[in-house]
Amino acid sequence: MAEEGQVISCHTVDAWTDLLQKGNDSKKLIVVDFTASWCGPCRFIAPFFAELAKKLPSVTFIKVDVDELKSVAQDWAVEAMPTFVFLKEGKIVDKVVGAKKDELQLTISKHLNTASASS
Protein backbone atom coordinates (compact mmCIF):
# COMPACT_ATOMS: atom_id res chain seq x y z
CA MET A 1 0.00 0.00 0.00
CA ALA A 2 1.35 3.40 -0.97
CA GLU A 3 1.06 6.30 1.43
CA GLU A 4 1.01 9.94 0.35
CA GLY A 5 1.60 11.91 3.51
CA GLN A 6 -0.76 9.83 5.58
CA VAL A 7 -3.31 8.99 2.89
CA ILE A 8 -3.42 5.26 2.19
CA SER A 9 -4.16 4.47 -1.44
CA CYS A 10 -6.15 1.28 -1.61
CA HIS A 11 -5.74 -0.73 -4.84
CA THR A 12 -7.27 -4.15 -4.08
CA VAL A 13 -10.41 -5.45 -2.43
CA ASP A 14 -8.20 -7.45 -0.05
CA ALA A 15 -6.32 -4.32 1.03
CA TRP A 16 -9.68 -2.54 1.51
CA THR A 17 -11.04 -5.36 3.69
CA ASP A 18 -7.82 -5.40 5.67
CA LEU A 19 -7.91 -1.62 6.27
CA LEU A 20 -11.53 -1.75 7.42
CA GLN A 21 -10.76 -4.59 9.80
CA LYS A 22 -7.84 -2.65 11.30
CA GLY A 23 -10.08 0.41 11.63
CA ASN A 24 -12.75 -1.58 13.45
CA ASP A 25 -10.18 -2.94 15.87
CA SER A 26 -8.55 0.42 16.57
CA LYS A 27 -11.85 2.34 16.93
CA LYS A 28 -10.22 5.21 14.99
CA LEU A 29 -12.19 7.51 12.75
CA ILE A 30 -11.71 6.47 9.12
CA VAL A 31 -12.30 8.89 6.26
CA VAL A 32 -12.56 7.29 2.83
CA ASP A 33 -12.18 9.40 -0.30
CA PHE A 34 -13.94 7.70 -3.22
CA THR A 35 -12.23 9.33 -6.17
CA ALA A 36 -11.57 8.94 -9.91
CA SER A 37 -8.58 9.92 -12.03
CA TRP A 38 -10.83 11.67 -14.57
CA CYS A 39 -12.70 13.71 -11.94
CA GLY A 40 -11.73 17.41 -11.80
CA PRO A 41 -13.17 18.14 -8.32
CA CYS A 42 -11.35 15.03 -7.03
CA ARG A 43 -8.03 16.42 -8.23
CA PHE A 44 -8.95 19.79 -6.70
CA ILE A 45 -9.59 18.35 -3.21
CA ALA A 46 -6.78 15.73 -3.17
CA PRO A 47 -4.04 18.07 -1.83
CA PHE A 48 -6.41 19.30 0.89
CA PHE A 49 -7.25 15.71 1.85
CA ALA A 50 -3.51 14.94 2.07
CA GLU A 51 -3.00 18.08 4.17
CA LEU A 52 -5.71 16.97 6.62
CA ALA A 53 -4.06 13.55 6.82
CA LYS A 54 -0.76 15.17 7.82
CA LYS A 55 -2.45 17.36 10.44
CA LEU A 56 -4.59 14.58 11.94
CA PRO A 57 -2.51 11.45 12.54
CA SER A 58 -5.24 10.07 14.82
CA VAL A 59 -7.54 9.69 11.81
CA THR A 60 -7.09 7.06 9.10
CA PHE A 61 -7.39 8.56 5.60
CA ILE A 62 -8.00 6.15 2.72
CA LYS A 63 -8.27 6.86 -0.99
CA VAL A 64 -10.21 4.49 -3.26
CA ASP A 65 -10.30 4.88 -7.05
CA VAL A 66 -13.84 3.92 -8.08
CA ASP A 67 -12.68 2.66 -11.49
CA GLU A 68 -10.06 0.46 -9.87
CA LEU A 69 -12.35 -0.92 -7.15
CA LYS A 70 -15.78 -0.83 -8.82
CA SER A 71 -17.23 -3.48 -6.50
CA VAL A 72 -16.27 -1.48 -3.38
CA ALA A 73 -17.82 1.69 -4.81
CA GLN A 74 -21.01 -0.26 -5.63
CA ASP A 75 -21.12 -1.88 -2.19
CA TRP A 76 -20.93 1.56 -0.61
CA ALA A 77 -23.48 3.10 -3.02
CA VAL A 78 -21.05 5.74 -4.26
CA GLU A 79 -22.70 7.62 -7.10
CA ALA A 80 -20.77 10.89 -7.32
CA MET A 81 -17.12 11.80 -7.04
CA PRO A 82 -15.64 12.74 -4.76
CA THR A 83 -17.62 11.06 -1.99
CA PHE A 84 -16.14 11.05 1.50
CA VAL A 85 -17.44 8.36 3.81
CA PHE A 86 -16.80 8.57 7.56
CA LEU A 87 -16.57 5.29 9.47
CA LYS A 88 -16.34 4.39 13.12
CA GLU A 89 -16.13 0.81 14.32
CA GLY A 90 -17.24 -0.43 10.91
CA LYS A 91 -20.34 1.76 10.71
CA ILE A 92 -20.94 4.71 8.40
CA VAL A 93 -21.39 7.74 10.65
CA ASP A 94 -21.41 10.42 7.96
CA LYS A 95 -20.96 11.23 4.29
CA VAL A 96 -19.87 14.32 2.36
CA VAL A 97 -20.50 14.38 -1.39
CA GLY A 98 -18.53 16.83 -3.49
CA ALA A 99 -15.26 18.74 -3.14
CA LYS A 100 -16.41 20.79 -0.14
CA LYS A 101 -13.35 21.63 1.95
CA ASP A 102 -15.24 23.30 4.81
CA GLU A 103 -17.83 20.58 5.10
CA LEU A 104 -15.14 17.90 5.00
CA GLN A 105 -13.14 19.59 7.75
CA LEU A 106 -16.21 20.28 9.91
CA THR A 107 -17.41 16.69 9.61
CA ILE A 108 -14.01 15.34 10.67
CA SER A 109 -13.93 17.73 13.65
CA LYS A 110 -17.45 16.74 14.66
CA HIS A 111 -16.56 13.04 14.76
CA LEU A 112 -13.20 13.58 16.41
CA ASN A 113 -14.95 15.42 19.24
CA THR A 114 -17.32 12.52 19.75
CA ALA A 115 -14.56 9.92 19.56
CA SER A 116 -14.30 9.53 23.34
CA ALA A 117 -18.04 9.57 23.93
CA SER A 118 -19.58 6.14 23.59
CA SER A 119 -22.89 6.05 21.78
TORKOL-4160 file (C-alpha; in steps of 0.2 Angstrom, whole numbers, padded with zeros to 4 digits, m for minus):
119
<pt num="1" X="0000" Y="0000" Z="0000"/>
<pt num="2" X="0007" Y="0017" Z="m0005"/>
<pt num="3" X="0005" Y="0032" Z="0007"/>
<pt num="4" X="0005" Y="0050" Z="0002"/>
<pt num="5" X="0008" Y="0060" Z="0018"/>
<pt num="6" X="m0004" Y="0049" Z="0028"/>
<pt num="7" X="m0017" Y="0045" Z="0014"/>
<pt num="8" X="m0017" Y="0026" Z="0011"/>
<pt num="9" X="m0021" Y="0022" Z="m0007"/>
<pt num="10" X="m0031" Y="0006" Z="m0008"/>
<pt num="11" X="m0029" Y="m0004" Z="m0024"/>
<pt num="12" X="m0036" Y="m0021" Z="m0020"/>
<pt num="13" X="m0052" Y="m0027" Z="m0012"/>
<pt num="14" X="m0041" Y="m0037" Z="0000"/>
<pt num="15" X="m0032" Y="m0022" Z="0005"/>
<pt num="16" X="m0048" Y="m0013" Z="0008"/>
<pt num="17" X="m0055" Y="m0027" Z="0018"/>
<pt num="18" X="m0039" Y="m0027" Z="0028"/>
<pt num="19" X="m0040" Y="m0008" Z="0031"/>
<pt num="20" X="m0058" Y="m0009" Z="0037"/>
<pt num="21" X="m0054" Y="m0023" Z="0049"/>
<pt num="22" X="m0039" Y="m0013" Z="0056"/>
<pt num="23" X="m0050" Y="0002" Z="0058"/>
<pt num="24" X="m0064" Y="m0008" Z="0067"/>
<pt num="25" X="m0051" Y="m0015" Z="0079"/>
<pt num="26" X="m0043" Y="0002" Z="0083"/>
<pt num="27" X="m0059" Y="0012" Z="0085"/>
<pt num="28" X="m0051" Y="0026" Z="0075"/>
<pt num="29" X="m0061" Y="0038" Z="0064"/>
<pt num="30" X="m0059" Y="0032" Z="0046"/>
<pt num="31" X="m0062" Y="0044" Z="0031"/>
<pt num="32" X="m0063" Y="0036" Z="0014"/>
<pt num="33" X="m0061" Y="0047" Z="m0002"/>
<pt num="34" X="m0070" Y="0039" Z="m0016"/>
<pt num="35" X="m0061" Y="0047" Z="m0031"/>
<pt num="36" X="m0058" Y="0045" Z="m0050"/>
<pt num="37" X="m0043" Y="0050" Z="m0060"/>
<pt num="38" X="m0054" Y="0058" Z="m0073"/>
<pt num="39" X="m0064" Y="0069" Z="m0060"/>
<pt num="40" X="m0059" Y="0087" Z="m0059"/>
<pt num="41" X="m0066" Y="0091" Z="m0042"/>
<pt num="42" X="m0057" Y="0075" Z="m0035"/>
<pt num="43" X="m0040" Y="0082" Z="m0041"/>
<pt num="44" X="m0045" Y="0099" Z="m0034"/>
<pt num="45" X="m0048" Y="0092" Z="m0016"/>
<pt num="46" X="m0034" Y="0079" Z="m0016"/>
<pt num="47" X="m0020" Y="0090" Z="m0009"/>
<pt num="48" X="m0032" Y="0097" Z="0004"/>
<pt num="49" X="m0036" Y="0079" Z="0009"/>
<pt num="50" X="m0018" Y="0075" Z="0010"/>
<pt num="51" X="m0015" Y="0090" Z="0021"/>
<pt num="52" X="m0029" Y="0085" Z="0033"/>
<pt num="53" X="m0020" Y="0068" Z="0034"/>
<pt num="54" X="m0004" Y="0076" Z="0039"/>
<pt num="55" X="m0012" Y="0087" Z="0052"/>
<pt num="56" X="m0023" Y="0073" Z="0060"/>
<pt num="57" X="m0013" Y="0057" Z="0063"/>
<pt num="58" X="m0026" Y="0050" Z="0074"/>
<pt num="59" X="m0038" Y="0048" Z="0059"/>
<pt num="60" X="m0035" Y="0035" Z="0045"/>
<pt num="61" X="m0037" Y="0043" Z="0028"/>
<pt num="62" X="m0040" Y="0031" Z="0014"/>
<pt num="63" X="m0041" Y="0034" Z="m0005"/>
<pt num="64" X="m0051" Y="0022" Z="m0016"/>
<pt num="65" X="m0052" Y="0024" Z="m0035"/>
<pt num="66" X="m0069" Y="0020" Z="m0040"/>
<pt num="67" X="m0063" Y="0013" Z="m0057"/>
<pt num="68" X="m0050" Y="0002" Z="m0049"/>
<pt num="69" X="m0062" Y="m0005" Z="m0036"/>
<pt num="70" X="m0079" Y="m0004" Z="m0044"/>
<pt num="71" X="m0086" Y="m0017" Z="m0032"/>
<pt num="72" X="m0081" Y="m0007" Z="m0017"/>
<pt num="73" X="m0089" Y="0008" Z="m0024"/>
<pt num="74" X="m0105" Y="m0001" Z="m0028"/>
<pt num="75" X="m0106" Y="m0009" Z="m0011"/>
<pt num="76" X="m0105" Y="0008" Z="m0003"/>
<pt num="77" X="m0117" Y="0016" Z="m0015"/>
<pt num="78" X="m0105" Y="0029" Z="m0021"/>
<pt num="79" X="m0113" Y="0038" Z="m0036"/>
<pt num="80" X="m0104" Y="0054" Z="m0037"/>
<pt num="81" X="m0086" Y="0059" Z="m0035"/>
<pt num="82" X="m0078" Y="0064" Z="m0024"/>
<pt num="83" X="m0088" Y="0055" Z="m0010"/>
<pt num="84" X="m0081" Y="0055" Z="0007"/>
<pt num="85" X="m0087" Y="0042" Z="0019"/>
<pt num="86" X="m0084" Y="0043" Z="0038"/>
<pt num="87" X="m0083" Y="0026" Z="0047"/>
<pt num="88" X="m0082" Y="0022" Z="0066"/>
<pt num="89" X="m0081" Y="0004" Z="0072"/>
<pt num="90" X="m0086" Y="m0002" Z="0055"/>
<pt num="91" X="m0102" Y="0009" Z="0054"/>
<pt num="92" X="m0105" Y="0024" Z="0042"/>
<pt num="93" X="m0107" Y="0039" Z="0053"/>
<pt num="94" X="m0107" Y="0052" Z="0040"/>
<pt num="95" X="m0105" Y="0056" Z="0021"/>
<pt num="96" X="m0099" Y="0072" Z="0012"/>
<pt num="97" X="m0103" Y="0072" Z="m0007"/>
<pt num="98" X="m0093" Y="0084" Z="m0017"/>
<pt num="99" X="m0076" Y="0094" Z="m0016"/>
<pt num="100" X="m0082" Y="0104" Z="m0001"/>
<pt num="101" X="m0067" Y="0108" Z="0010"/>
<pt num="102" X="m0076" Y="0117" Z="0024"/>
<pt num="103" X="m0089" Y="0103" Z="0026"/>
<pt num="104" X="m0076" Y="0089" Z="0025"/>
<pt num="105" X="m0066" Y="0098" Z="0039"/>
<pt num="106" X="m0081" Y="0101" Z="0050"/>
<pt num="107" X="m0087" Y="0083" Z="0048"/>
<pt num="108" X="m0070" Y="0077" Z="0053"/>
<pt num="109" X="m0070" Y="0089" Z="0068"/>
<pt num="110" X="m0087" Y="0084" Z="0073"/>
<pt num="111" X="m0083" Y="0065" Z="0074"/>
<pt num="112" X="m0066" Y="0068" Z="0082"/>
<pt num="113" X="m0075" Y="0077" Z="0096"/>
<pt num="114" X="m0087" Y="0063" Z="0099"/>
<pt num="115" X="m0073" Y="0050" Z="0098"/>
<pt num="116" X="m0072" Y="0048" Z="0117"/>
<pt num="117" X="m0090" Y="0048" Z="0120"/>
<pt num="118" X="m0098" Y="0031" Z="0118"/>
<pt num="119" X="m0114" Y="0030" Z="0109"/>
